Amino acid sequence: MYMTNYFNVNNPATGELIQKVKINTEDEINLSLKNGHESFKEWSKINAHERSRLIQKWSKKVNENKEELAEIMTKENGKPLSESLGEIDYSLAYLDWYAEEAKRIYGRTIPANTESKRIVVTKEPIGLVAAITPWNFPAAMMARKAAPALAAGCTFIVKPASETPLTGMKFIDLAHEAGIPKDAIQYVNGRGSVVGDLFTDSDYVRKITFTGSTPVGKNLIKNSADTIKHVTMELGGHAPLIIAEDADLDYAAKQTVGTKFRNAGQTCVCANRILVHENIIDEFTDKFVAEVKKLKIGNGLEDGIDVGPIINKKGYDKIVDQINNAKKNGAEVMVGDKYDADKENGYFFIHPTVLKNVNTDMTIMHEETFGPVAPITSFKTIEKAVELANSTPYGLAAYFFTNDYRTGNYLHDHLQFGIVGWNDGGPSAAHAPFGGMKESGLGREGGIEGIEPYLETKYMSIGGF
Ligand code: SIN
């Protein structure tokens, strides 16, 4: 993909070249970091109400350019146009939420232990924030980092994913058009590892925020240690989805299709293991497969497409290996296991696939798939379902379907995941704290929690002994 000074951005549905993007040199990136640091002095002093107004203006610009942004996204990412439009709305929700939160950065006073003293706690922006954002949600993941950073008074620099930089670049151009100073929010392009090292090595950067794989996240954490940077990490997932014996199976089948096949299964939160009570597994599977068969696969720019391509050959090969490994170990293909790939032209489609009789010997039950494959296995008791669900180093999202409040409360209390959907296949929302436990990450994005990681706490004690 990388040539001397440029890299190609290709349409994953056709393999066609969309645009060549300039790779920034190390000097250019270091200069941007310096400018971001310098700009912090002014941006952090701008009144919170004015920062709020500027973020609102940015939101308005994004809204006005929604169709264009969505089309760019579908071309470079492959997701259906309806999903791209949905992602722009999701991004707008982050801009709007944090435009409001800018005005709600409160401190507090603490009763002191002597008459003469006062203790006052205030919050300050931490400084320049460097972000690395993923290709699966090129707008929303940037919005949910940039909006709280700017709202807090931090300056922001991002390296968008090399597969999908165009959406993010346009998004940031719109921030400048809205009046946000050009060094307060910037992008740079280049190889992930090179830019990541420049970000973590830089004394100007006070925080690293990353959405992507767990191994890359671990490296960024290690490399941030020398300068004790703040870190927020949104890493991999391996979500269980539990269908209890009493669940409404028609509803659960539809919701499961929604969470599993959104963005062709290329999301960190999508259901990766479907655990169904043994007494209803055949009935659920029939209903689920019937829904899956309705999905239309193809180029996301065409009408009525539900599932687009896999982003690249590496992702495609991993998914195919998982399907083959499951089949070799006894899984039964209920639908799918069909491919439309052209290595020369560079497009890779995998038809939505449902596998039954999967077991824990199969890689699909241990590794994140990031693809349109739904493996189904059974459980006897809800305690066993929890044991199976928690038997992973990941802890991002989990789902369950039941109308019994005791089962629901038990599952809520015992699932070790940061996001839990109860009869809900789509729990993500700008106003809720998105993030994972265990090796799925550190910190939360969204909601009132999402601005805290961009703030330092300072207290002042007034008066003497
Ligand atoms: C992700 O899967 O990377 C994010 C999905 C979301 O915000 O819903």
Boltz pocket constraint, residues with backbone or C-beta under 6 A from the ligand:
constraints:
  - pocket:
      binder: B
      contacts: [[A, 136], [A, 137], [A, 211], [A, 266], [A, 267], [A, 268], [A, 269], [A, 270], [A, 428], [A, 434]]
      max_distance: 6.0
